[in-house]
Amino acid sequence: MADPANGPLPRVLLLATGGTISMRADAAAGGAVPRLTGQEILEAVPGLDQVARMEVREFGRFPGPHMTIERIWEVRAAILAGLDEGFDGIVVTHGTDTIEESAYLLDRSLPAERPVVITGAMRNSSELSWDGPANLMAAVEVAASPDARGRGTMVVMDDEIVQGTEVVKTHTEQAGTFRSPNWGPLGLTDKGRALFYRESRRKPMLAPERPVTPVDLIKVVAGADARLVEASLDSGAHGIVLEALGRGNVPPAVVPGLRRWIDAEKPVIVASRSQRGRVLDTYAYEGGGHQLREMGAIFADHLSGQQARIELMLALGLFAHDVKRVRAIIEGDRYEE
């Protein structure tokens, strides 16, 4: 339990929330369902006691689609409790379908000094190629590494380390699905070591009392009109994120609906449905980014639609209906208390 040269091993908390890493096939149910506890997953990974002093807490056995914003916020509270107890790092097992949302929310709203590492599995424990044990070992190696300090929340799967605010799920089934499309991985794990090859990109922590919901995300497509945009406003959403076309453009028929949002002094965020690159007010035709910015839309830089939605929820949690301050958070690197 201790390395005589370096003292006691780091203390790492495993917070088990469920996901495919906890699943096995159930013939009666017709497919894989959550069954394994965090302790059972831990016991499937030989050699962890040589990496860290582990403690397990069972948060739940939720499939990824069952992770609501409120539930992710409860995971955050459990992480903060672990940090208050002095754990050197925290590993969260999580369903892969919503890792993007959880990783972004946690990385933006938690202190960065001690690492929080999210991991999971693309295949369940009944499959020959179950990747859960290897992913968990790699995640613990990162959480226990002194080089991970100051890097905030990360996702570790398939031996790659990806920043929480950058991670995107790029394939429905393959291992190696989690990527940072714009900047690449922070590093990797190799033969028991966490190796970092670039610095983390960080903004000031954004930690309201709680995120504001609902905030809607709408994908813009060829021939789209304002019906969904207006339905979102009329149903009481506090803000809207558009996955716009290309550089940040929409069909002209969408524009009247966006004007209603802006006239109501509610934030309209423009992201891109493209996986790489940032939005910008390059085009000045009707529905182009220049018109949207002139109207008062807020541009989300490199954020994906799902990332921009979480960012807006957190910003609204701090500044409610103050669109000017929300803009300063999303379009800039700093905000006023």
N, C-alpha and C positions, 0 to 999 in steps of 0.2 A: 504493500500500500504506500510505500514511500521510496523515493530515490535518495540514497544516502548522500549523493553529491549535491542534490538540488532541494532537499527537504520534502515535505508532504506533497502528494499529488494534488492538483487543483480539485476543488469541490464543484461538481456540475449537477444541476437539477434537470431531470428529464420530465417535461410536462407533456403528458400524452393526451391529445385531443381526438385521435381517431384517424380516419382516412384509409387509403388502400393498404398502407403498411400494417394496419390492424385487421385486415380482412382475410377471410378464407371462404372458399366455395361452399354454398349451402344449396343442396339439390332441391329441397322443399321450397326455398325462396326463389329458385331459378337463376341464381348468380351469386356473386361475391357480396358479403355483408360484413360489417365490423364485428369481430369476435374477440380478438386478442387484447389483453390489457397491456399497459405500458410495461409492467414487470415481465410479462411473458415475452414481449418483444426484446426487452433488455437481455433476458436469459438466452435468446437466440444468437447473441453476439459474443463469442468467446474472446477474451483478452481485454475487455473494457476496463477491468480492474487494474490493468497495467497503464491505463491512460489517465483515469480520473477516479475520484471517489464519488460514486453515483448515488443519487437519491431520486426516487420516482414519485410523482404525484399524478393521480388519475383525474384529468379534467373532464373527460368524456370519450365516447366512441362515436364521433360524428363523421359521416361522409362529407367530402368537401362542399357539396351544394347545400348542406345544412348549416354552414357557418355564416350566420347573419352578421351585420355590422355590430349589433349589440353583443353578440357572442364573442366576436373578435375582441371587443373592448373588455370583456370579462377575462379573456386570455391575457390581455395586457395587464389587468389588475393582478392576475396570478403571477405574472413575470415580475412585476414591481415588488410583490411580496417576497419573491425569491431573492431579488437583488437586495432588499432590505435585510434579509437573513444572512447576507454575506457570501452567497454562492459566487464563484469566480466566473461562471458562464452558465447559460441556460440553453437547453435543446428542446425544441417543440416539434413533436410529430404531428403531421397535418395532412389533410386530404389535398391532393395536387390540383384539383379543379379550382380552388380559390386561394392557393398559396400567393398568387400575385397580390390580391387585395390585402391579405393579412400581413404579408411581408412589407408592403408599402406603408400601411397604417402603423405597424410597429416601428419600422425604421424611422419614420417621420416624428413619432410621438414619444419614443423612449430615449433615455440618456444613452450615449454612445459608448461610454467608457468600457463597460463589461459586455462581452459578445452575447447576443441572442442568435441562435442558429435554428432555422426551420428546415426540416427534412421530411421525407415521406418515401413513397414507393410507387413505381409505375405498374408493378405486378404484385398480385396478392400472394399470401403465404401458401396457397394451394398450388401455385404454379411452379414449375421446375426452375424458372429463372427469377424467383423472388429476389428483388433487389433491396428489400428493407434492411437486413442486417448490415450489408456493406455501407449503405447510405447512413445508417445510424452511427456506425463506427467512425466514418469520415466526419460526421457532424460533431461528435464528441471530441475528436482530435482538434477541430477548429475551435470549439468552445473552450477547450483546455489550453489553447496556445496563447502565450503572452503576446505574440505578434498580432493576434486578433483584437486586442484591446484598442478602443477608440474607433472601431469600425462599425459599431451599431449592429443592426439586424442584417443577417445574411441568409441566403438559401444555399444549402450544400446537398447536392445530389450528383451521382455519377462522377464523383471525385472533383467536381468543379465548385468553386466558391463564387457566388454572384451577390452583388449588393442588393439589399431588400428593396430599395427604391427604384431599381433598374430592372428587376427580374420580369421576364415574360415567358409564358408557357407557349412553346412554338410547335409542338406536335402532340396529337391526342394520345399516343400510346408509346412511342419510342423512349428509351432511356436517353439522357442527354437533352431532354426537352427544354430545360430551364436555361435561358440565355439572357444576356444583356445586349440587345441588338445594336445599340449605338456605341457602346464602350468596351464590350467584352468582359470576361470574368475578372474578378479581383486576383484569383490565383487558383491553386488546386491542392489536393491532398495526394501525397505520394509516399508510400512505405512508412506510414505512421507520422508524417510531418505535414503541417499546414504551411504552404509556400505562397507568399503574396508577391505579386509582380507589379502592382500599381497602387496608387493611393485611392482611398474612398472619396467620392464626391459628396459633400455634405452641405446642407443648409441648416440654419438655426432650428432647434427642436420646435415642433409645433404641437403643443399639448394642451388642448382645451379640457374643460371638465368632462365633456363627452362630445362625440361627433353629432352633427345635425343631420337628421334624415326626415323625409326622403329627398334624395337627389337623383335625378334620372339621367341615364345615358342613352343617347339615340344615335344610331348609325345612319349616316346620310348616303343615299344611293342615287343612281341616275333616275331622274324623273320624280324625285321625292317632292312632297308638298308640305304644308304647315300643319297637317292634321295631328301628327304625333306630338309635335312641339307644343301646339295649343292644348292638347289633351293633358300634357304634363303640367302646364301652368294651371289649367282649370281644375285639376284634381288635387292641387295643394302642394306640389313639389316646391322646395325652397331654392332650388337651383337646377340648372340643366347643363349637361356636357354633350357637345356634338362631336361625334367622330366624323369630321368633315372630309371632303375630298382633297386628296393631294396636299398642297401647301396650306390649306385651311379655307376651302371654298365650298359654297352650297348652291344648289339650283335656285334660280330666282323665286320660285314659288314658296321656298322655305322662309324667305326674308320677312314677310308680313307677320309670321308667327314669332320670329325673333324680336321684332319691334314691340310686340305686346309684352314680352318678357322684360325688355329694357325699360319700357314705359312704366312697368310695375316695379321698377327698381329692384329687380332680382337678377342675380348673376347668370350670364351666359358664357360658358367656357368653350373655346374652340380647340380641339385636339385633331389629330389626323388618323384616318383609318389605315394609313400606310404604317408599316412596322418600324421603319427607320426614318430619321430626319425630323426636323422641327417645323412647326407652323409659323407662317410669317405673312404680313399684309402685302404680298407681292403684286397681286392682281387687282385691277381697278374696275373690271366689268361688274355688272349687276350680279350680286351674290358672291363676288370675289372677296378675298380677305381684307382688302383695303376698305371696302364698304362696311364690312362687319366691324372692323376696328373703329371706324368713324362713328358707327352707331353706338358703340360702347361695349362690344364683346371683348372678352379677356382671352388672350392667347396663351396656351399651355406649354409652349416651347417643345421639348422632346417627349413629354408625358404621353403615354397611351391613354385611351379613353377611360379604362378602369382605374388607372393611376390618378388621372385628373379628377375623377369622381371622388376618390378618397381624399385628395388634397382639398377639394372644395368642401367636403363635409367637415374636415378639421378646421379649415379657415372660418367657416360659418360658425363653428363651435366657439371660436374666440371672438368674432366680431359681428355675428348675427347678420343684420341687414345693411351693414356698412360696406357697400360695394367697392368703394375706394380702397379700403384697407384689404379687402379680399383680393383686389387686383394687385396690390403691393406684394402680397404673399405669393401669388401664383406667377406673376410676371417678374418678380424681383427675388433677391436673395435675403432680404431683411424685412422686418415689420416692426412697428412701434407697439410697445406694451400699452 
